[in-house]
């Protein structure tokens, strides 16, 4: 045979069709969703299901309260004040809720807070059923509900690392995000139909029913008592938590990056005006849903995330990607391009949030987890509030679209500057970080001790 006329392949050299199929299967597997926490942990299933039910009920009230205020007052200012009365309790009780989460049985704290929020829904229902509903209960309940939610959230966040194994924390964060994103897409649409057709009283009644179901699910969780060295909740304890956060530059980096991204590039308050500029009022609802759509795509293809170890870098690059996508939305003149940019921004934010959560849950000691969860609550709640003020104020000076794209570029620059000033965030590696290694060893020791105790009890029995 000549060099251009190759001899026939031997049987062991022939192409193997199964290899190509195997590669495709591996690719599909990498882009599929990791549901191992759902399979492995009964308590995670209960907590996840409770949250899924509560999210739907919460969207009912989120839409029904402004709608009822509009019906009772006809004032946009009266509706806008709801956000103002919710902000202060969120800040104050978020930190206090973190201190409580480190000093109490977290299951009980979540349960009691859920009961309290259900009582708020009952008050709204009772007021709506009056012949002449009053306005002031709506503000009181909004403030109380914000306070109870802020007290509860640190305990919810701190529970996950205690009911899910260390190597499944990223998957658990993705499943929690799936729950939120599906709720953020379907919840407002269903809630809007119910509140506008059946009335706000029906919306409040369904919300109350969801709290009843949620309470029954949470009640079935196993107790999660505090550590034997836990301190009573105090201002000093909160300060200790803040000091610990300050001692961890990589944690400070995650808070700062998220705050910068939301401060500079959170344009949702301008969506009604952007839709008007694009002559596409029909797309307003799609603009609000686009973030959740992009985040949902990332959540459903999250299996790759469990193999990432440089979490800090992903937090930074994803936050910068958020800024680029928001800038693209401001510069685009085609409504479909705007929607694509907003969906891309939602996906980038999901990636950033996923790895922020993984860093927090895999490095913060359990005895401080509640207080640090309170700090996290402020970092991802206050930022968007301030971002709305920034985008609205700048829009009055430079215009709607300019406010959006300038904010996006400012996000890229701001996050980049933070990355340069916080090298510990960029160097973070879950395989070598001493805090991650120490916490992993501690949890393995606790699990081993519990298993040994259980085996001993069986032997005695």
N, C-alpha and C positions, 0 to 999 in steps of 0.2 A: 504493500500500500504506500502511496505517496503521502507527504505531510498534509496535503489538502484533502486526502481521502482517508479519514480516520477509520481505524478498525472498529468492528462492532464492540459495544460495551459488553462486558461480562454481566451476568445477572446481578451481582452485588454492586455494580456500578450504575445500574439503570435508575432513572429518577424515581423517587419514592413519593407517590401522591399524598401519602399520609403526613409527610413533612410540612407541605404547604397547608394542609388542613389543621395540623397542630399549631402552626404559627398563627393562623386566623383565630383559632380557639383561644390561644394565649392572649392575643390582642383584645378579643372580646371580653375575656376574663379581666384584663387590666382596666377595661373601660366600663365594667359593670359595677354594681353597687355592693358594698360589703355590709351584710346584715348579720354578721357574727354576734354583735352584742344582743340583738333581739333573740337569737337562738339560745345564747348562753345564760342570760340573766333574766329570771322571772321578775325581779324588781324593776329592771330597766323596761320590760314590756309594760308593766303596770304604770310606771311613771310616764312613759312615752304616750300610752293610750290616754291617760288623764290629760296630758298637755294637748293632745290632738283635739279632744272634746272641748277643752276650755278655750282654745284658740278660736274655734267657730263661734262660741257664745260671746267671747270678747269682741269679735268683729261686729256682732249684732248690736252691742251696746255702744261701740265706738261710732257707729253710724246713726244709731237711734237717738243718742243724746244731742248731737248737733242739730239733727232734724227736728226734734221736739223743741229745742231752744228757738230755732227759726220759726216754728209754728206759733210759739207763745209770744215771741218778742218782735220778730221781723227784723232783727238787728244783726248785722254781720259782726259788729263789735262784741255783742253779747256772746256770739258763737266763738269768736276768737279768744275770749277770756277763759274758756275751758282749758286751753293749753297753759295759760299763765297759772291757774290754780293748781295744775298738776305738777308743775316743774319744781316748786319748792319742796313739797313732800317727797318727791323723787330723790332730790339731793340729800335731804336730811335723813330720811329713813333708809335710804340705800346703804349708807355707812353704818347706821345703827343695826340694820338687818344683818349686815356682815358680822358684827360683834355677837349678835344673838346666835347666829348660825354656828359659831365656834364654841358656844357655851351651853347649848341646848341640844336635845335630840332633834336632829334636822327633819326627821319624818314628822314629828309632832308640830314643828314650826310651820312646815309646808301645809300640813293638815289644818291647823288653826287659821292660817292666813287664807286658805281656800274657803273655809267656812265663813270668815269675815267678809270676803269678797262676794260670796253668795248672799249674805245678809244685805250688802249694798244693792245687789240686783233686786232683792225683795223690796227694798225701800223705793227704788225706781218704779217697780211694778205697781206698788201701792199708790204712789203719787200719780202715776199715769191713769189709774182707774178712778181717780177722783173726778167729780163733775167739772171742777175747775182746777187743773193741776197747777202747782206753784212752781216758780222758777228757782228759788233759792235752794231747794233740795238737790237740784241737778249739780250745782257747784259744790255743795257739801259732800255729796256722794263721789263726785269726780276727785276731790282732794283726798277723801278717805280711801277710795279704791286705789289711787296712786300710791298712797302710803303703805297699804297692805301689800300691794304688788312689789313695792321696793323692799319691804321686809322679807317677802317670800323669795325673791329672785336669788339672792346669795345662797340660800339653803338649797334651792333647786340646782344651781350650778355646782355647789359643793357636794351634792349627793352623787353625781355621776361618777366621779373617780372612786367612790366607795362601793358602788354596785356593779362596776364594769372593770374587767381586768386591764392592766396597764397597756398591753399591746393592742387593745381594742378601743382606746380613747378616741383616736381619729375617726374611726368608723362610727362611734357613738355620736360624736359631734356632727357627722354628716347626716345621720338619721334624725337627729334633732332639727337640723337645718331643713331636711326634707319635710318634716312635719310643719315647720313654720312657712316654708315657701309654698307648699300646696295650700295651706290655710290662707296665705296672703293673696293667692290667685283666686281661689274659689270662694273664700269667706266673704270678702266685700261684695261680690256679685250676688250671692245668695242672701246676704244680710240686707243689701239694698232692696232687693225684691220684697223680702218679708216686711221690712220697716215701712216701705212706701205703699204696699198693698194691704197687708193685714193690720198695719198700724204699729206704733211704738210699743204699745202695751203687749202685743204678741211677741215682739222682739225681746222685751224684758222677761217675759214668761219663759221663753225658750232658753234665754241666757241662764235664768235661775235653775231650770231643769238640768242644763249642762253642768252647773256647779254641783248639783246633788249627785250626779253620776260620777263626776270627778272625785268628790269627797269619798265616795264608796270605794273607788279604786285605790286612792292614796291610803285609806285606812288599812288596806291589805298589805301594805309594805312592811317589811321587817323593821324593827326599831334600829335607829342609827344613833346611839348615844355618843356624847362628846368624849374626848380622851380624858383619862384620869387626872391629867394635869391642866385641864381647861380652866381658865379664869372666868370670873363673873363678868358679864358685859359692862364695859365702862368706857369713858372717854379715853382713859389711859390705854385701854386695849385697842381702841381704834387708832390712836397715835402709834402704838407699836406696829400695827399692820401697815400704816403709812411708811414708817421707818423701814420696815422690811422691804416694801416695794422700792423704796429709794436705794436700798443696798443692792438691788438687782437691776443693773443697767439694761439687761436684755428685756426684762419685764417692762421697765419704764419705756423702752423703745416701742414695744407693742402698743402701749397706751398712747404714746405721743404720735405714732404713725396714724393710728385710727382717728385720733382727735384732729390731726392736720387734714386728713383726707375728707372728713365730714365738714370741717369748718370751711375749707376752701371750695369744696365741690359737691355740695348737697343742694341740688336745684329744684326739689319737688314743689316748693312753694310757687315756682315760676311756670309750672306746667300749664295751667290754664291760659297764661299769657303767651307761652310758646305755641300752644295749639292755635291760638288766635292769629299769631304772626304767620303761621304756616297754612292758614285757611283750612284747618283740619280739626274742627271741634269734635268730630266723631272719634278722633284718635286720643282724646284726653284720658279715657279709662285705660287704653292700651299703654300709654306712657307710664301710668302708675303701676301697671302690672308687669311692665317690661323687666324691671329689676328682678322681680321674683322669678320670672321665666328663665332669665340667664342663670340665676343662682340654682334653680331647679335642675338645669342641664348639668351643671358641675356636680351637684349632689348625686344625681343618678349615675354618674361615671366616676365615682370617687375612689374606687379600689386602688388606683395608682398612688393615692395620697399616703397610704400606710407605709409605702416604701421610701418616702421622703424623710430625710433626717435634718437637713438644713432648713429648719422651719423659719428662722428669722429672715433669711433671704427671700423666701416665698412671700412672707408678710409684706416686705418692702416692695418687691417687684409687682405683686398683685395690687397694692395700694397705688403705685405709679400707673399701673394699667387702668385702674379706676379713673384716675385723672385724665389720662389720654382719651378714654372712651367718653367721658363727660365733655371734654373739649371738642371731640368730634361731633357730639350731639348739638353743641352750641354753634358750630360752624356749618353744619349740614342744613341745606334748604329743602331737602326732600324728606317728607315725613317718615317714609319707610327706612331711610338711612338713620334718621333720628332714633327710631324704635330699635334698630339693630345696634346702634351705639349704646343705648340705654340697657339693652339686654346684655351686651358685652361688659358693661360696667357692673351689672348685677353679678355676672359670673366672676369677675375679678374680685369683687367685694366678698363673695362667698369663699373664694380661695384664701383671701387674707384672713377672714374670720375663722375659717377652719383651722388654720395653723396657729392663729393666736390662741384659740381655745385649747389646742393640743399642748402648746407650750405652758399655758397656765395650769392645766389639769395634771401634767406630767412632771412638774417641777416644784409646785407650791406645797409645803407640808400640810397635812390634813388639819392640824390644829390652827393653821392660819388661813385655811382655804375660804372660810366664810367671809372674813374681813377683806381679803383680797378680791373676792367676788363682788363685794360692795364697791370697791374701787373700780373694778371692771365695769360694773353697772353704770357708773358715772361716765367712764371713758366712752362707752358706746351709746349713751343716752343723751348726754349734754351736748356732745359734738354736733349731732344733727340739728338740735334746737338752735344752737348758735349759727350753724350753717344756713339755716333758713333766714335768719336775720341778716347775715352777710349777703346772701344772694339777692334778697329783696331790696336791701339798701343800695347795693351797687347797681341794681337794675334801674333805679330811679336816676342814677347819674350817667350810666353809659348805655343803657338799653338792656332788654331782656336777653337776647342772644349773646351779646358781648359779656354780660355778667356770667353767663354759663361757661363760655369757652375760656374766658380769663380765669375763672375759678378753677377750671380743669388744669390749665397750665400752672397756676399757682400751686395746686396740689402736687404736681410732678416735681416742681422745684422744691417745695417745702419738705416733701417726703425724702427727696434726694439729699437735702441738707441734713435732715435728721439721721439718715443712714450713715453719712460721713462723720457726724458728731457722736454716734453711738456704735462704734465698731463691734462691741460685744454682741449686738443684735445680729450683725452680719456674720459673725464667727460662730454663732450658736449652732451646736450639733448635738442632737439628742443622744448620740452614741457615746459622747465623751463629756457632756455637761455634768459637773459634779452634783448639782441639785437633782437632775433627772436620775442619775445613777443611785444616789442616796435614797430617793423616794421609792424607786423601783425595788431596791433591796429591802427597805422597810415594809413595803406591802407584801413582798414575798414572805418575809418573816412572819408577818401577821397572819397571812393565809395558811402558812405551815403550822403555826401554833393553833389556829382554829381547827385545822384538819386533825391534828394530834389530839386535841381536846375532844373532838367528836368521836374519834376512834376509841379513845379511852372510855367515853361514856357508853359506847356500844358494848365494849368488852365487859364493863361492870354490869351492864344490863343483862 
